[in-house]
Amino acid sequence: MHRATKIVATIGPASSTPEILLKMIHAGLDVVRLNFSHGTADDHRQRAEFVREAARQAGREVAIMADLQGPKIRVGKFENGKILLTAGEPFILDADCELGNEQRAGLDYKDLPRDLKSGDVLLLNDGLIVLDVQRVIGSEIHTVVKIGGELSNNKGINRQGGGLSAPALTAKDMEDIRTAMSIGVDFVAVSFPKNATDMEMARQLANIAGAPHGIKPKMIAKIERAEAIPALQGILDASDGIMVARGDLAVEVGNAAVPALQKRMIRMARESNKFVITATQMMESMIYAPVPTRAEVSDVANAVLDGTDAVMLSAESAAGKYPVETIETMAAICLEAEKSEQSELDKDFLDRTFTRIDQSIAMGALFTAYHLGAKAIVALTESGSTALWMSRHWSHVPIFALTPRVGSERAMALYRNVTSLHLDTNTDRDIALQQALETVVSKGYASRGDMVVLTVGEPMGQAGGTNTLKIVRVGEPY
């Protein structure tokens, strides 16, 4: 069955062999995430090569996303690897401390004391440990433990409510962008952006690093800082898509606020013609168990019903026992949720104005296919913009985007309800349309007698040139 929602999976020790990757692709994997918080440049390069080879064997393009580490603020290392913090006891975070103990811990972000004041609340290890800041003296942050527990090397630190001044792009991120461009990734995910400027800077760096390789990656803003919420529209405008990164975001704004924010972010992204990924702990229990919890099933299904383009796996596929089974399960949940999704296409188009010819054709094709009960929409596209615009509205009519550009084919791997296929360039419009129809039929997506809506640009080969809509029945004179 045609699945509209895409699946992003992180690869790591459990999933870095060509054999496992091929099984993951057959199970439904659309985009591979390389987590640059772990591993060396050579690790990422080899994994990318394995992905490309597995995709070639599977006979379809799979996109690659480089996820930058960003300014993850962490405690340092401890003499014995870990300590136990007790509620009510004092504890010092010290920027000058080299090796921590039961009384104090070092910091990898030396400017943290400058950002804090008495009364601030610090959340460590994804909020499992809570410290109340009493005072700041030079390089030392004096706190009292509010909620204790085990604290080990390099665990993260957040300030409740956000507001830390660390820049979105670190020196490591800049080097990682260069590595990612040399690998040939299709997407770059930027961690902890606060505003549009952070995304504009990341895009500029990626475009410069990608120029020698002929690459302009799509830029994804990971929304995980409290400050990003009021700046969301600007961040969307400066990005190609966003990720609802629920882990660090929940620590900063509180768990209870995240579900409503998720719905708001997905809605805003779709209204802004951007794609959106929902991430973090979606199938967490399948790191160890062969089946998910009922709550996880509901979480994935609700993200689909919210209108997300993609759902993402992290440790489940990178380090879990069941990477292939997790993707199969997630794909099945997405399919079931999509069956019950209501189309509001007519309502979506009320009071809408379209100033571009190509966008008007895209919307016209969507509207026509929906009301005529077409089996498929087939879009001949150079850049993929036509398919993106169509994918912002749910119609239950699958969209097949055919392009001669491999980069566009991979970029569309994240667009909801879009299946991207390769079509060799042909400058004759009618021949190209016939070839497109034959490709879709040969893949089993349409058969004789089915109505299909086609869009194309004339003259052929120009990005943004879609200007023609055609309605045909498969098998009848063209």
N, C-alpha and C positions, 0 to 999 in steps of 0.2 A: 504493500500500500504506500501511497505517497504521503510522506511525513513532512509537515510544514516547518515545525520547530527544529532548529539545528542543534547539534551536540558538539560542545567544545570539551576536550579532555586533555589534562596535563599528562605528559609522559615523564617517567622517572625510572627508578630501578626495576619496578614491576612490569614495565611496558616498553622497554627500549630495544627489544630485538625485532628484526624484520618480520619474524613469524607472528609474534603477538600483535604488532602494528597492523599486519594484514588482516588478522582476525578482528581487530577493533574496527577497521574500516568496513569490513563486511557486516559487522554488527550495527553500524550506523554512525561512525565517527565522521564529522565534517571538517573540524578544525583542530589542529594539534597546538597545545600551549606549551612553550618552552619557558620554564620558570627560571629567570636569571638570578633569583635569590640563591640558587644552588647550582653547583657544577661549574666547570671551566668552559672557556671558549671552545676548546676541542671537543668537550662533551656535547655541547649544543650543536656543533658543526656535524658531528657524526650522527646524532639523533635526527637532524634535519635530512641528512643523506638517506637514512633508513626510511624516513617518512616518504620522501620522494620516490624511492624504489618500491615501497609497499603500495603507494598510490598508483604507480605505473602498472604493477601487477594486477591491481584491482580494476584498472581501466577507467579511473576517474580522478579528477584533481582534488586534493585535500590541501587546505590552506594551513599556513604556519603562523602562529602568533608568538612574538617575543614579549614576555611580560617582565618589565623592568622592576628591580628591587625597590627603588625609591629610598627616601630617607627614613628607613625603619629605625626608630630610636630604641636602643636596647641597653640593658644592663651589661656589664662586662663579664669576665670569667671569675669563678670562685676557686679558692684553694683546693677544695674537695669536690668541685664540680657542681655542688648544689648546697642549699641551706634550707632550714625550716624557720619560717617567720610565724610569730605568735601574736595574736590580737592583743593590743594594749601596750606592746613593747615598742621602744624607740628603734628607728632604723635610719641610716644615713646613706644617701646616694651622693657619691663623691667623684667629681670629674677628674680629680688627680689620683684616684686610687687605682693601682695597677692590678691587684688581685684581691677579690672580695672575701669576706668571712661573715660570721653571724651578726656582726655589728654594722657593717657597711658594704656597699657594692660600688664598683666602678661604672663609668658611663662611656658608651662609644660616641655619643653626641655631646661634645664638651661644652656647648653653649646652653644646655638645658637649664642650669641654674639661673641664667639671665631671663628665661621665659617664665619663671615661676615666682609666686608670692605666697605669703601665709593665707591659708584657707583653701588653696587649690587641692584638688583630689587627683591622685595618680592611679592609673589602672595598669597592672602588670600582668603579663602572661594571658592576654586576651580577656582581661577583666576578672580573672580568678583571684587575684591578690589586689587589695585596695589599701593605699597609703594616704593619710591626711598630712598635708604639708604644714608644718608648724612655723618654720622660718628658713630663710636662705642666708647663709654666711659664706661669702666668697664662692669657693667651688663646691661647697657642701649644701645639700638639701636635707634639712632635718625633718623627719617625718615620724608619725606614730602609725603603727600597723592597725588598720581598721578590720580588714579581713585577711587572715594569714593563710599559710600553706607552703608547699614546697616551691622554691624558686631556684632554677638551674641556670646554667650559662646562657648568655645572649638572648634572654627572653625580652619581648617587646614592652615598651612603655607608651601609654597614651595619657593625655590630660583630659579629664572629663569635661566635655563641652568644646574640646579642640583648642586651637589658638597657639600651637607651637610654631616657631618661626623657621623650622628647617626647610630649605628649598626643595622643590619637587624633584629636581634633577641633580644628582650627586655626580662627582667625578667618575665613580664606577658606572653610573647610568650612561654617561656620555661615551665611555669606552665600550659599554655593552651595545649601544646603538650602532657603533661602527662594526662590531662583531656581527650583529643581527643583519646589517645591510650586506656584509660580505657573504653571509649564509644565504641571503635571498628571501627573507621572511616577507609575508604579505601584510601583517598587522603588527603595530607596536602599541602595547598597552602601557600607559604612563601611570605610575603609582603616586597617590597622594597629591594630585594637582589641586591648587586652591582657587584658581581663576583661569580665565581665557588665556592670559599671558603665558602661564606655565605650558599650556598646550601649544600655543603658537611657537614658543621657543623649541619645544620638543620636535614639532613638525619641521622647523627650519633645520635643526641638527640632523634629523633623519633624511631630509631631502638632499642635504649637502653630502652626507655619508653615502647615500644611495646613488648619487649621480654617476659615479664611475661604473656602477653595476647596472645602470638603467632602471633603477627602482624608485618608486614613490609610494611608500607603504601607507595604508589607511591607519589613522591615529585613533586610539581608543583611550578615553579618560576613565580611570577607575575612580568612582565616587566613594571615597572612604574617609574624608575629613568633614568635620562639622561645618567648616568654612565654605566647603564646596556647595552646600545646599542652597544658600541664598544666591550664589553665583552660577547656579546650574544652567540657566539659559545661555549665558555667555560662554560657558564651557562647551555646551552642545554646539553652539555656532562655530566654535574653533576646532571641533573634533568631527570625525566621521561617524563615531559611535561612542557609547558609554558602557561601562560595566557597573552593575549594582553590586559593589564589593561589600557584602553584608558583614564580614568579620570585623575589620577595623572600624567601619562605620557604626556598628552596633556598640562597640566599646565607647566611642566618643559621644553618641547621641542617646544611648540606651537601647536595649533590646526591643522594648515595647514600641518604640518609634519607627522601627525599620519596615514592618509590613506596609504601613501607609506610605512611607517614602518610596518603597519599591514600586507601588502602583503609580504614584505621581511621576517618578522618573521614567517609567516605561511609557506612560501617556505622553509626557513632554517630548521624549525622543521620537516617538512615532509622528507627533504633530510637527516636529522639526525636520522630518525626512532623514532621521538618523537611525542606525540600528542599535540594539541594546541587548546586552548579555546579563543574565541573572546568575550570580555565583555565590559560593561558600556553603559548605555543609549540606548540599542538596541530597546526597545519598551517603552521608557520613558513616552510617552503620555498616555499609557494604565494604568498608576497609577490611572488616574481619568476618562479616556474615554474608552468606550467599543470597539473602533476600533483604529488602529494605524494610524499615518500620512503616506503619500506616501513615504516620505523620510526615515522613519523607515523601511518600507517594503523593499525599495531598499538597505538599510544598511544591513539588515539580509541576503537578497539574495546575495549581493556582497560578504559578508563573506563566504557564502556557495560556491560561484563561485571561491573565492580565495583558497578554499580547507581546510577551518577550520574543525576540528573534531567536535567542539561543539560551540553552541552559548549560552550565559548566560543571565539570568534575575536577577536583584538585587531588588531594591525597588518595581518593578512591581509586583513581586510575594510575597515579604515579607510584604509589607504594602499597596499594591494597592487594588482597589475595585474589580478587575477582574482577580485574579490569575489563575483560570482555563481557562478562555477565552483567556488570554494572551498566555498560552502554546498552546492551540488549534490553535490560529492564527499563532504563530511562526512555529509550525509543518507544517501547510499548506504552508507557504512561503518557507520553506526548501524543501518540496516535489516539488513544482513548479520550483524552481531554479535548483534542481538536474536533472530534465527532460531535461533541455537545456545544461547541462554540457557536454563538449566534452572530450572523452577519448583520451589520448595521450600515451597509454600503449606501443606501439611499440617504440615510441621515447624515452620514459622513460628508456627502456631496452638497448638502444644503448650505447656501450662503458661501460656497467656495468660489474663488475666482482663480483662473489659471492664465498667467501672462505669457508663458512659453508654449510654442507649438508642440515641442516634444512631450512636455508634461501633459498638455491637453489630450494628445493622442494616447498617452499611457492611461489616463483616467477614462477616456472614452472606451478603450479596449476593455478595461476592467468592468465598467458599467454594462457594456454590450454583452460580454461573456456571461456575466452574472444573470442578466435578464433573459438571454436566449438559451440558457442552460448549456453553454458550450462545454466540451470535455476538457479543453485546455486553452491557455493563452500562450502563443509562441512569439517571443520578442527577439528580433535580430538586433543586437546591440554591440557597440564598440566599447563604451565605457562602463556599461551596466546601470546607468542612471535610470533608464526606462523601467528596468526590473525593480530597482529600489523604490521608485515612486509607486509602482503597482503593489509592492509588498507591504506598504504602509497601511493598506486596507484589506480586511479579511473578507473573502468572497466564497470560499470553498472551491474555487476554480484554480487548479495548479498552474503555476507560471513556469514556462521553460524558456530560459534565456540562452540564446546561441550566439557565440562570439568567436572571432578569430584570435583574440588576445588571451593568452594564458593568464596574465595578471588579472584581467577582468573576470575570467572564469573562477579564479581562486577567491577574489574579493567577494563575489556573489555567494560564496559558501556560507556567509553569515546572514544572508537576507532571508527572512521568513517566507515560506511558501514558494521559494525560487529554486529550481533545479538548473544548474548551469551546465551547458554542453558545448563541446568544441565544434565549430563549423568553419571550414576553410573559406577564405575570402573569395567572393565572386562579385564582380562589378555589375553584372546583369541582375537587376532586381528580381525579375520573375524566376530566373534560374535559381537564385539564392533562396527565394521563398519556397520553391519546390524542394530544394535540397533540405531546407530546414524542416519541412513537413515530413519528408522521407526519414530524416534522422529521428524525429519524435515517434513516428510509427514503428521504425525498426527497433527502437528501444522498448516498445510495448506500452508507451504512454497514451497512444490513441490508435483506433482501428477503423476499418471501413465504415462509413456512414456517420462517424462522429463529427460534430461541428467544432471547428477550431477557429479562434480569432488570431490573426497575424498582425504584427506591427513591424515596420521597417523604415529606414531613412533613404531618401534619394536626393542627391547621388550617394551611392554606397561608400562606406569607409570613413565617414566623418562622425566624430563623437558629437553628441548633442543634435544630430540631424534627423531624428525620428519624425516623420511627417505623413506616414501612410498607415491606414488601418484596412484590413481585408478580412472578410468572413468567408470561409470555405467549408465544404464537407469532404472528408477524406474519401478518395476513390472517385469523386465526380470530376468532370473536366475542369481544369484549373483556369 
